[in-house]
Amino acid sequence: MTSTNVNAVQEAVRGIKGLIIDDQLLVLGLIYRDIAQSVPADAANALPTQDAANLVTRVQQLSQENQLSALRDFLGAEKNDQDAT
């Protein structure tokens, strides 16, 4: 059995979550830019739920400005949800 040390990943995630929303989007955008060629075009079809796939499709259909606004809203809601617990 192979053991994987995920401490570095967990630390990176904590660091990203500690950023303001626009900086989180910047980091995620840079990561996506670096791995975009490795992501299959139909990756949204492999999402764990149909709701997630529908959400990705709806965001992709928006203009770039509205995509950014939607992602800001999503990350803001996510942060608020975490703060409430």
C-alpha positions in Angstrom: 0.0 0.0 0.0 1.3 3.4 -0.9 1.3 6.2 1.6 1.0 9.8 0.5 1.9 12.8 2.6 -0.8 15.4 2.1 0.5 17.9 4.6 1.9 20.2 1.9 -1.4 20.2 0.0 -3.4 20.9 3.1 -1.1 23.7 4.0 -1.5 25.2 0.5 -5.2 24.9 0.7 -5.3 26.7 4.1 -3.1 29.4 2.6 -5.4 29.9 -0.4 -8.5 30.0 1.8 -6.8 32.7 3.9 -6.6 35.0 0.9 -9.3 37.6 -0.1 -11.7 36.3 -2.8 -10.1 38.1 -5.7 -6.7 36.7 -4.8 -8.2 33.2 -4.4 -9.6 33.5 -8.0 -6.2 34.7 -9.2 -4.4 31.7 -7.7 -7.0 29.3 -9.0 -6.8 30.9 -12.5 -3.0 30.5 -12.5 -3.3 26.9 -11.5 -5.9 26.3 -14.2 -3.7 28.0 -16.8 -0.8 25.7 -15.9 -2.9 22.5 -16.1 -5.6 23.4 -18.7 -4.0 21.2 -21.4 -4.2 18.2 -19.1 -7.9 18.7 -18.4 -10.2 16.8 -20.9 -12.7 18.9 -22.7 -15.6 16.8 -21.2 -14.3 16.9 -17.6 -17.6 18.5 -16.5 -19.3 15.3 -17.4 -17.2 13.5 -14.8 -18.2 15.6 -11.9 -19.7 13.7 -8.9 -23.2 15.1 -9.2 -25.4 16.4 -12.0 -25.9 19.6 -10.0 -22.2 20.3 -10.0 -22.0 19.6 -13.8 -25.1 21.9 -14.4 -23.4 24.7 -12.3 -20.2 24.5 -14.3 -22.1 24.6 -17.5 -24.2 27.6 -16.4 -21.0 29.5 -15.4 -19.3 28.7 -18.6 -22.2 30.2 -20.6 -21.8 33.6 -18.9 -19.6 36.4 -20.2 -16.1 36.5 -18.7 -17.1 39.5 -16.5 -20.2 37.6 -15.2 -18.2 34.4 -14.7 -15.8 36.4 -12.4 -18.8 37.8 -10.5 -20.4 34.4 -10.2 -17.1 32.9 -8.9 -16.7 35.8 -6.4 -20.3 35.1 -5.2 -19.6 31.4 -4.9 -16.4 31.8 -3.0 -17.9 34.5 -0.8 -20.8 32.2 0.1 -18.4 29.3 0.7 -16.4 31.5 3.1 -19.5 32.7 4.9 -20.8 29.1 5.2 -17.5 28.1 6.8 -17.5 31.1 9.1 -21.0 30.2 10.4 -19.8 26.7 11.6 
